[in-house]
């Protein structure tokens, strides 16, 4: 049985200075249009850095995320079950 984890880019203010500085200069970040598919190097790197930051927080258990508990399972147990599957899939 598989597990699908999806996320949307979101800035929470605790990212690296590199990401925060880019956001100051580009107010639409991280929801810039994808109409222009030719991202510059800086734009590509800042999205990569944001994605790394987001997943690091998920994997260390500090980022909240929505879950659908199984019958007779509370949200905390569901979150731990899903985190364990993500960590296993990532080889951690």
C-alpha positions in Angstrom: 0.0 0.0 0.0 1.4 3.4 -1.0 1.4 6.8 0.6 1.0 10.0 -1.4 2.3 13.2 0.3 1.6 16.5 -1.5 2.5 20.0 -0.4 2.0 23.5 -1.7 4.9 26.1 -1.4 4.4 28.3 1.6 6.6 30.8 3.3 6.4 30.8 7.1 9.1 33.4 7.9 11.6 31.0 9.4 13.4 30.2 6.1 17.0 31.0 5.4 18.0 34.6 4.7 18.5 33.7 1.1 14.8 32.7 0.7 13.5 35.7 2.8 15.6 38.1 0.8 14.2 36.8 -2.4 10.6 37.1 -1.0 11.3 40.8 -0.1 12.3 41.5 -3.7 9.5 39.3 -5.2 6.3 39.8 -3.3 4.4 37.1 -5.2 6.9 34.4 -4.0 6.2 31.5 -3.6 3.1 31.8 -5.8 4.7 33.3 -8.8 3.0 32.6 -12.1 4.2 29.5 -14.1 3.2 31.2 -17.3 6.9 31.8 -17.9 8.4 28.3 -17.8 11.9 29.7 -18.1 13.0 30.1 -14.4 16.3 31.9 -13.8 18.9 30.2 -11.7 18.1 32.3 -8.6 14.4 31.6 -8.9 15.0 27.8 -9.3 17.4 27.8 -6.4 15.1 29.7 -4.0 12.2 27.3 -4.8 14.6 24.4 -4.2 15.7 25.9 -0.9 12.1 26.5 0.2 11.1 22.9 -0.7 14.1 21.6 1.2 13.1 23.7 4.2 9.5 22.6 4.1 10.4 18.9 3.9 13.0 19.2 6.6 10.3 20.6 8.9 7.9 17.8 7.9 10.5 15.1 8.5 11.6 16.4 11.9 7.9 16.7 13.0 7.8 20.4 13.5 5.5 21.2 10.5 1.8 20.6 10.9 0.0 18.8 8.1 -3.5 17.6 7.6 -4.2 13.9 8.0 -7.2 11.6 7.5 -7.1 9.2 10.5 -8.2 5.6 10.1 -11.2 4.4 12.0 -10.5 4.5 15.8 -7.2 6.4 15.2 -6.6 9.9 16.5 -4.9 12.7 14.4 -1.6 12.4 16.3 -1.3 8.7 15.7 -2.2 9.2 12.0 0.4 11.9 11.7 3.1 9.6 13.3 2.1 6.7 11.0 2.4 8.9 7.9 5.7 10.4 9.0 7.1 6.9 9.6 6.1 5.9 6.0 7.6 9.1 4.5 10.8 8.6 6.5 11.0 4.9 5.4 10.4 5.9 1.7 13.1 8.5 2.0 15.5 6.0 3.5 15.8 7.8 6.8 
